[in-house]
Amino acid sequence: MDVQFGFGTVHDVAERATLLGSVEQADRDGLDHFSMSDHPYLGARLDAYATVGFALGRTARISGLVNVTNLPTRPAPMLARTVTSLAALSEGRLVLGMGAGGLWDRIADLGVAPLSPGDAVDAFEEGITLIRKLAGGGPAVTHEGRHYRVREIEPAPVAAPPVWTGSVGRKSLAATGRVADGWIPGHAADWLSKRYRESRPVIDEAAASAGRDPREIRTYYNLPGRITAEPLAATRDSEGRWLGGSPEQWAEELTGAVLDHGASGFTLFSPTGGSPDSLTLGRWAAEVAPAVREAVAAEAAV
């Protein structure tokens, strides 16, 4: 099984040097992806897609992920052009993270007409479908949907990147099952959480109803935590949330997540939600990721 390891970045304008240094370090060290959020109403923030493109141009192997794209501010036809262009320029090193839009009061402040929660999810699912139509070549696309309309638009001659969603509610989870490739549980929920236990069956049922194998939708976790030189007495708090531990404790926990719970990948964040420091990032790439990969490969070979 191919297990993905990435990290979340801080991307304020003032921290641009740290961000780029972290991505370049992760690229050298063999991590799979870097992740950044998309909040265009925050003036101190670098634009997520501009930053991903710039960082991909300075690296050779690592993929970029906007976790997740603020779709209401990036209309699907134009987002299709952005992601297929980045995929072409980076030779496929892009993951399309998709969300329906969360902070609608701030989104509306940008001049975007607010949608009801149900309509936002409908637009989210339709947007994913349209982006795929506008990728991969073929005849011109005319799409007359409820939220998006295009007429005789030529698809890009580039495959659409894999789509991971940040779905939380039942309707959005069902959309993930029908049209997405991956799912990132919200609020940094992990494989032992109630959120995961109650949400994943909704995805699986929707996938099966759409004629898909539910295993096609892989689960990737945003995972805050410390990587310490010495083992911790407790790796989870009283409510069961992961705190971290030594590289060996991380490797044991994540190997179990893959083998026992079907996890497909992990994005490391600092405990405060920002970018891991260089020492932590180095331990993640050089100690935790290889140990998990080796353990999973050994189990698969049995």
MONORCOR-V838893 format. One record per pair of residues at least 6 apart in sequence whose ideal C-beta (glycine too) atoms are under 8 Angstrom apart, sorted by the first residue. I is the first residue (numbers start at 1). J is the second residue. Records with the same first field share a line. If there is no record, write none. Layout:
# MONORCOR-V838893
I=J + J
This chain:
# MONORCOR-V838893
1=258 + 264 + 296 + 300
2=264
3=258 + 263 + 264 + 265 + 266 + 289 + 292 + 293 + 296
4=32 + 33 + 220 + 264 + 265 + 266
5=31 + 32 + 265 + 266 + 268 + 284 + 285 + 288 + 289 + 292
6=26 + 31 + 32 + 33 + 34 + 35 + 63 + 65 + 265 + 266 + 267 + 268
7=22 + 26 + 31 + 34 + 35 + 267 + 268 + 269 + 275 + 276 + 281 + 284
8=34 + 35 + 36 + 67 + 222 + 267 + 268 + 269 + 273 + 274 + 275 + 276
9=19 + 22 + 23 + 34 + 35 + 36 + 275
10=18 + 19 + 274 + 275
11=19 + 36 + 37 + 45 + 46 + 48 + 51
12=44 + 45 + 46
13=44 + 45 + 46
14=44
15=275
16=46
18=275
19=46 + 51 + 55 + 275
20=54 + 55 + 58
21=278
22=34 + 275 + 276 + 278 + 281
23=34 + 55 + 58 + 59 + 62
24=58 + 59
25=278 + 281 + 282 + 285
26=34 + 62 + 281 + 285
27=59 + 60 + 61 + 62
29=281 + 282 + 285 + 286
30=61 + 285 + 289
31=62 + 281 + 284 + 285 + 289
32=62 + 63 + 265
33=62 + 63 + 64 + 65 + 95 + 267
34=55 + 62 + 63 + 64 + 65
35=65 + 66 + 67 + 97 + 222 + 267
36=48 + 51 + 52 + 64 + 65 + 66 + 67
37=48 + 66 + 67 + 68
38=48 + 49 + 66 + 68 + 69 + 70 + 73 + 74 + 99
39=45 + 70 + 103 + 106
40=47 + 48 + 70 + 73 + 110
41=103 + 106 + 107 + 109 + 110
48=66 + 69
49=66 + 74 + 82 + 86
52=64 + 65 + 66 + 86 + 94
53=64 + 86 + 89
55=64
56=62 + 64 + 86 + 89 + 90 + 93 + 94
57=89 + 90
59=93
61=93
62=93
63=90 + 92 + 93 + 94 + 95
64=86 + 90 + 93 + 94 + 95
65=94 + 95 + 97 + 164 + 267
66=96 + 97
67=97 + 164 + 166 + 184 + 222 + 267
68=97 + 98 + 99 + 164 + 165 + 166 + 184
69=79 + 96 + 97 + 98 + 99
70=99 + 101 + 107
71=79 + 98 + 99 + 100 + 101 + 123 + 124 + 127
72=100 + 101 + 104 + 107 + 112 + 115 + 120 + 123
73=101 + 107 + 110 + 112
74=82
75=148
76=126 + 127 + 128 + 130 + 131 + 148
77=130 + 134 + 148 + 150 + 153
79=127 + 131
80=130 + 131 + 134 + 135 + 156 + 160
81=134 + 156
83=94 + 96 + 131 + 135 + 160 + 161
84=134 + 135 + 156 + 158 + 159 + 160 + 161
85=156 + 158
86=94
87=93 + 94 + 158 + 159 + 160 + 161
88=156 + 158
92=159 + 161
94=161
95=161 + 162 + 163 + 164 + 182
96=131 + 160 + 161 + 162 + 163 + 164
97=163 + 164 + 165 + 166 + 184
98=124 + 127 + 128 + 163 + 164 + 165 + 166 + 180
99=124 + 165 + 166 + 167
100=117 + 120 + 121 + 123 + 124 + 167 + 172
101=107 + 115 + 120 + 124
104=114 + 115 + 120
107=114
108=114
115=123
117=169 + 171
118=171
119=147
121=169 + 171 + 172 + 175
122=146 + 147
123=146 + 147 + 148
124=165 + 172 + 175
125=175 + 178 + 179
126=145 + 146 + 147 + 148
127=147 + 148
128=163 + 165 + 175 + 179 + 180
129=179
130=141 + 143 + 145 + 148 + 150
131=160 + 163
132=160 + 179
133=141 + 143 + 155
134=141 + 150 + 153 + 155 + 156 + 160
135=155 + 156 + 158 + 159 + 160
136=155 + 156 + 157 + 158 + 159 + 160
137=155 + 156 + 157 + 158
138=155
140=152 + 153 + 154 + 155
141=150 + 152 + 153 + 154 + 155
142=150 + 151 + 152 + 153
143=149 + 150
162=181 + 182
163=179 + 180 + 181 + 182
164=180 + 181 + 182 + 183 + 184 + 220
165=172 + 175 + 176 + 180 + 182 + 183 + 184
166=183 + 184 + 186
167=173 + 175 + 176 + 180 + 183 + 186 + 199 + 203
168=186 + 187 + 199
170=202
173=183 + 199 + 202 + 203 + 206
174=202 + 203 + 205 + 206
175=206
176=183 + 203 + 206 + 217
177=202 + 203 + 204 + 205 + 206 + 207 + 208 + 209 + 210 + 212 + 214 + 217
178=206 + 207 + 209 + 210 + 212
180=217
181=216 + 217 + 218
182=217 + 218 + 219 + 220 + 264
183=200 + 203 + 217 + 218 + 219 + 220
184=219 + 220 + 221 + 222 + 267
185=193 + 195 + 196 + 199 + 219 + 221 + 222
186=195
187=195
188=221 + 222 + 223 + 224 + 241 + 269
189=195 + 196 + 199 + 221
190=196 + 221 + 223 + 241 + 242 + 257
191=219 + 221 + 257 + 261 + 263
192=240 + 261
193=240 + 241
196=219
200=219
203=214 + 217
204=214 + 217
207=213 + 214 + 216 + 217
208=214
215=262
218=264 + 265
219=262 + 263 + 264
220=263 + 264 + 265 + 266 + 267
221=257 + 263 + 265 + 266 + 267
222=267 + 269
223=242 + 266 + 267 + 268 + 269
224=242 + 268 + 269 + 270 + 271 + 272 + 273
225=242 + 243 + 244 + 245 + 250 + 268 + 269 + 271
226=232 + 243 + 244 + 245 + 271 + 280
227=244 + 245 + 246 + 247 + 250 + 276 + 280 + 283 + 284 + 287 + 288
228=244 + 245 + 246
229=246
230=246
231=245 + 246 + 248 + 249
232=243 + 244 + 245 + 246 + 249
234=243
235=242 + 243 + 244 + 245 + 249 + 253
236=242 + 243
237=243
242=253
243=271
244=250 + 271
245=253
247=283 + 287 + 288 + 291
248=291
250=288
251=287 + 288 + 291 + 292 + 295
254=263 + 266 + 288 + 292
255=291 + 292 + 295 + 296
257=263 + 266
258=264 + 292 + 296
259=295 + 296 + 299
268=276 + 280 + 281 + 284
269=275 + 276
270=276 + 277 + 280
276=284
